C-alpha cells in the first residue's frame, strides 16, 4: 500500500509540474494569422500610423475555413463597418495584396 501511495504521489507531482509546459507547447501549435501588409486602412483608405496614432489591430477568423487574418484599421471605429461586410473586405484585402505583390 505504501508503494502505491508513493507512486500515486509521484505521478500527481509530475503531472502538476509538466502541465504548464504542455499548455505552452499547444499554444505554439496554433497557426499564426495571415499578416496585414497594406499601408492603408481597408475601410477608410487612410494611411496607417499617421496623425491618428498606432493602428487598431484585429484578428479575424473565418468561420468556414478557420483561417485567421490580421487586419489593421486606422481606428477602432472602422471595425464596426468591417463587421457589416466581412467577406467583402477580406476579398478587398486579398485583391489589394495580390496587386501589390505584382509590382
C-alpha positions as CSV (number, residue, x, y, z in Angstrom):
1,X,0.0,0.0,0.0
2,X,2.9,2.4,0.8
3,X,4.4,1.8,-2.6
4,X,1.1,2.6,-4.3
5,X,0.7,5.9,-2.4
6,X,4.3,6.8,-3.3
7,X,3.7,6.0,-7.0
8,X,0.5,8.0,-7.0
9,X,2.1,11.0,-5.3
10,X,5.0,10.9,-7.8
11,X,2.6,10.7,-10.8
12,X,0.5,13.6,-9.5
13,X,3.5,15.7,-8.8
14,X,5.0,15.0,-12.2
15,X,1.7,15.9,-13.8
16,X,1.4,19.2,-12.0
17,X,5.0,20.1,-12.9
18,X,4.6,19.3,-16.6
19,X,1.1,20.8,-17.1
20,X,2.4,24.3,-17.8
21,X,4.9,23.1,-20.2
22,X,2.4,21.1,-22.2
23,X,0.0,24.1,-22.3
24,X,2.7,26.3,-23.7
25,X,3.5,23.7,-26.4
26,X,-0.1,23.6,-27.5
27,X,-0.2,27.4,-27.8
28,X,2.8,27.4,-30.1
29,X,1.0,24.9,-32.4
30,X,-1.8,27.5,-33.1
31,X,-1.5,28.8,-36.7
32,X,-0.4,32.4,-36.9
33,X,-2.8,34.8,-38.6
34,X,-2.0,35.9,-42.1
35,X,-0.2,39.3,-41.7
36,X,-1.7,42.5,-42.9
37,X,0.7,44.0,-45.4
38,X,-1.2,47.0,-46.7
39,X,-0.2,50.5,-45.6
40,X,-3.7,51.9,-45.5
41,X,-6.9,51.1,-43.6
42,X,-9.1,48.8,-45.8
43,X,-12.3,50.6,-44.6
44,X,-11.4,54.3,-44.8
45,X,-8.4,54.2,-47.1
46,X,-6.4,56.4,-44.6
47,X,-2.7,55.8,-44.1
48,X,-1.9,53.7,-41.1
49,X,0.1,55.2,-38.3
50,X,-0.4,58.8,-39.4
51,X,-2.0,61.5,-37.3
52,X,-4.4,59.0,-35.8
53,X,-1.6,57.2,-34.0
54,X,-1.0,53.4,-33.9
55,X,-3.4,51.3,-36.0
56,X,-6.1,49.2,-34.3
57,X,-5.1,45.6,-34.9
58,X,-7.9,43.0,-35.1
59,X,-7.6,39.2,-35.7
60,X,-10.5,38.0,-37.9
61,X,-11.1,34.2,-38.0
62,X,-13.1,32.9,-41.0
63,X,-15.8,30.6,-39.6
64,X,-15.9,28.4,-42.7
65,X,-12.2,27.9,-43.3
66,X,-10.7,28.6,-39.8
67,X,-8.1,30.8,-41.4
68,X,-7.1,33.8,-39.3
69,X,-6.3,37.2,-40.8
70,X,-4.6,40.1,-39.0
71,X,-6.3,43.3,-40.0
72,X,-5.1,46.8,-39.2
73,X,-7.6,49.7,-39.1
74,X,-6.8,53.4,-38.8
75,X,-9.0,53.5,-35.7
76,X,-11.3,51.2,-33.7
77,X,-14.5,52.6,-35.2
78,X,-13.6,51.1,-38.6
79,X,-14.2,47.7,-37.1
80,X,-17.9,48.4,-37.0
81,X,-18.0,49.0,-40.7
82,X,-15.8,45.9,-41.4
83,X,-18.2,43.7,-39.4
84,X,-21.1,44.8,-41.7
85,X,-19.4,43.1,-44.8
86,X,-16.5,40.9,-43.5
87,X,-16.3,38.7,-46.6
88,X,-16.3,41.8,-48.9
89,X,-13.5,43.4,-47.0
90,X,-11.4,40.2,-46.9
91,X,-11.8,39.9,-50.7
92,X,-10.8,43.6,-51.0
93,X,-7.7,42.9,-48.8
94,X,-6.7,39.8,-50.8
95,X,-7.1,41.7,-54.1
96,X,-5.1,44.7,-52.9
97,X,-2.3,42.4,-51.6
98,X,-2.2,40.4,-54.8
99,X,-1.9,43.7,-56.8
100,X,0.9,45.0,-54.5
101,X,2.8,41.7,-54.9
102,X,2.8,42.0,-58.7
103,X,4.6,45.3,-58.5
